[in-house]
Amino acid sequence: MSGKLIDLNRRAYLVAGAGGGGIGTAICVMLAEAGATVIAVDKTELGRETATKALAPFEGGHLVLDADLSDQEAVDDMLVRASLQAGAIRGAVNVVGGMLPHHWTALTDPLAPEAFDDVMRFNLRPTLIASTAVARAIAAHGLGGSIVNVASAAGLVSMAYGAGYGAAKAALINLTRSMAVEWGRFRLRVNAVAPGTIRTQKLGRARFDTKETDEMRQRTRDVIPLGRRGEADDVAGAVLFLLSDLADYVSGQTLAIDGGALARAPYCDGDNLPVFVSDPVLRSRLTGEEAGS
């Protein structure tokens, strides 16, 4: 490695789902800053425009491409074209997927099975196709590499009214482990990140939140030990670590990026005390706050 702590040394990485100003775009920027050659792929014109603008300040022959990531032939053709311009593909970051408005359903809703099937395909097929194409390329050139799949904290716990999404991300975490085991012989590492609540722009995508209020910020402080929602750069930093040589012996793992939320006992209140601890003197002593204040 060079003088920088993390230097991706002009290695070419595919970022699938690169546009929109959210997590994918932040990953493109951070990889470019670390010296990678970024192959940004997005199926929407707005996404490609966003990625192009974000990568414009950086040298390195970055590419912004259009491809249907659910089409194996289209992805294979795209990688051939990309490798001719960017060199050997050394890995990928799969940011594709998410939840659309119609994916929110109660399990008892008659439309739940249809929503379940759709969200599973939406979150799994593009990642499977892009990853296998990259794995074949890495097996062919023999230089090794790294793939990072963006899952979700919902895949580690539950997702009421979005069971298909939680199940899809749990499946993605399991798929990541299988990829890591099968492809280790190619010196290909495969890991996942599991973001919690992340504040992003989501340009061109449906939003399920509204402008933050004082009440929303208080609820955030009550459930997240670090007291804030995550930012896209929080996810990008973890992805950069897993792609880099600093994680050279890390494979098949899932890193939660959630401000400590999953480590918190579900029976604790906003002070991180069990709900049954009601004595004001004891609570005051533990929290360092005046009783009754």
QUIFEN-V437211 format. One record per run of one state. SS is the DSSP state (H for helix, E for strand, C for the rest). FROM is the first residue (numbers start at 1). LEN is the number of residues. Records with the same first field share a line. If there is no record, write none. Layout:
# QUIFEN-V437211
SS=FROM-LEN + FROM-LEN
This chain:
# QUIFEN-V437211
C=1-11 + 17-6 + 34-3 + 42-3 + 56-7 + 66-6 + 87-2 + 95-6 + 104-8 + 142-3 + 151-2 + 156-7 + 187-1 + 196-2 + 200-14 + 224-6 + 244-1 + 248-6 + 258-3 + 264-4 + 269-5 + 275-5 + 288-6
E=12-5 + 37-5 + 63-3 + 89-6 + 145-6 + 188-8 + 198-2 + 230-2 + 254-4 + 268-1 + 274-1
H=23-11 + 45-11 + 72-15 + 101-3 + 112-30 + 153-3 + 163-24 + 214-10 + 232-12 + 245-3 + 261-3 + 280-8
